[in-house]
Amino acid sequence: MLNVPTLWTVFIVNFLALGLIWAYVTRSYPKFAAARFWMASAFVGAAGAMTALARVFFASPLPLLLGAAGVMAASGFAAMGIQRFYDRPVSWRLMTATQCLSLAGVVFFMVGFEHMQLRMLSYTIGQGLPLMLALHLLLSPQEGRVSPGARLSGIVILCIIGILLVRTAGNLLGYDFSAVAAGQTHAVMVLGLLFLSMTLNFGFLLMAMDRLRGEVADLALLDDLTGVANRRHLLQRLSEECARSERSGEPFSLLVIDLDGFKTINDTHGHAAGDECLRHFTLMAQTRLRPGDMLARTGGDEFCVVLPSSSLREGAMIARRVLDVCRQDAAACSGKDIPIAISIGVAEWDRGVGQFPDRLIAHADHALYAAKKNGKNDFAVYDPAPPLLPEPFGPAVGKRTFA
């Protein structure tokens, strides 16, 4: 025989444990705002169940009212945690209004006008509506996919809502599922809600793990200093673009950029000033790139820009734009400002490159060397065409003028 007070005790113990887990997550990852709401949901739910259980010892409606308020508030905090997880604004007013109206209905149909069925309907609305409003976030693809944790949480919420609807329908038909000693049917429902509530929190934990794992993966592909892609990410992207170009025959271009005299900046002004120059260049370059272009720092003062679906001519135009913004910024420098000068090499994918990004990088490096040889603070393009006169050092590399 299932005993409802015992089940509520198990509910309390488990939710206190879940609250401690979320408290640890909150402490370890203070920027993970959703964890704070899910921690509040677990602790408030445990407090509400503890208060409701006190009705066994006190013949007063107050513990039941406070317990109902706690359980409904726990549902609201869980829903707000879902909103924060997906970076949506938390609907404090909507949640507060829903909880207050539902609790007012519970109070009115318990104290003012005794009506068990309508009281349970009010309680069900306060408990189920917040979760229902957040359900679409869990079941809608985010960034092209639904995470396993979100899918599990969505299914669990649907099951919880289903049980609440069955209980409400049963009460409206005259079956009293709300009484503490109502028998096995009510006990089975409490057991089901207990299991589903715990499973919902496990779904939230899976969502958190998936998010944190994704953030770690992103950090592995980003440069710590500038926040742009690092060399690993660049090589991944170049491999993808090379494979795509080999299938379609459509070329793309690559810029290799080097800051002129960067060692002198470090030696004269210090490494902190050099780091600031790298960050400043990154911001300037990004203002001249197009959506879909990828800026990457490959090490030291070297950068690359991947230009998808771009010819050599288009690559040269982007190089000119990046060069111009740096020249304009340098011309506006005064006092202790440090002017930034750059050299750029431009290369285009061709069949000879195939699926080997290193070949394309080598072509752009050749063009960069030519730009530096021509006096720096300029750009040059890689020209694989054979020269008119024999030269001992391979294909010609030089600057082109594009009208």
Buried (B, 14 or more C-beta within 10 A) or exposed (E): EEEBBEBBBBBBEBBBBBBEBBBEBBEEBEEBBBBBBBBBBBBBBBBBBBBBBBBEEEEEEEBBBBBBBBBBBBBBBBBBBBBBBBEEEBBEEBBEEBBEBBBEBBBBBBEEEEBBBBBBBBBBBBBBBBBBBBBEBBBEEEEEEBBEBBBBBBBBBBBBBEBBEEBBEBBEEEBBBBEBEBEEBBBBBBBBBBBBBBBBBBBBBBBBBBBBEEEEEEEEBBBEEBEBBBBBBBBEBBEBBBEBBBEEEBBBBBBBBBBBBBEEBBEEBEEEEBEBBBBBBBEBBBEBBEEEBBBBBBEEBBBBBBBBBBBBBBBBBBBBBBBEBBBEBBEEEEEEEBBBBBBBBBBBBBEEBBBEBEBBBBBBBBBBBBBBEBEEBBBBBBBBEEEEEEEEEEEBBBBBEEE
